[in-house]
Amino acid sequence: MKLYGHIWSTNTRKTLATLAEKKQEAEFRPLALPKGEHRSPEHLALHPFAKVPVLEDGDFVLYETRAINAYLDKTLPGPSLVPTNARELARMDQWTNVADAYFVPFVMPVIMELLFRPYLGGERNDEAVAAGREGMQPALDQLDRALAKSEYVAGTSFSLGDIHWMPYVEYLVHIGDAESIAGRKHLAAWWERVSARDSWRKVARTGPQPYEKAA
């Protein structure tokens, strides 16, 4: 298997975490996103929308992170990362959708401006940071309430739903928004549990970390 992506990409990190949970590896093919390598003809032949990651498994090419991670979970050996209980499966899907609809649109501008702007160039957009910080609070509040009743996003077991949230929380912790997590005790306890997993430690150690250099 080959995985095309960028180590700082939140979606690439989700797939790397999924592989690590399954104790498997793929040949990593890095793409320099700031240089536009994801828009090259070669990459567009794999992903027509010029995004990462892309998984290549023999003659099977797959893009979109959720599809990739579900495929890896289904085809690779190891404990399942998808609940078999119908209600927990529904909860996993619910919280994955909550992240995409009500959290990611707000948290990503914060991450982009505070973490990646020094590498991308240009002036930091503090208005986008302020709006993002304000907009992401309701989703974090609701997740904190849900985690008061269960150990993981889906319920009793670690799942792809947890992995879906983890890269964003990691970056929030490292860009000075740690209080967004620490100030919510159930969310903070969840982060302590999931970030201590061997799989995530492996992902967190992979490649240079942007927050080690970012101003």
Disulfide bonds with the S-S distance in Angstrom:
none
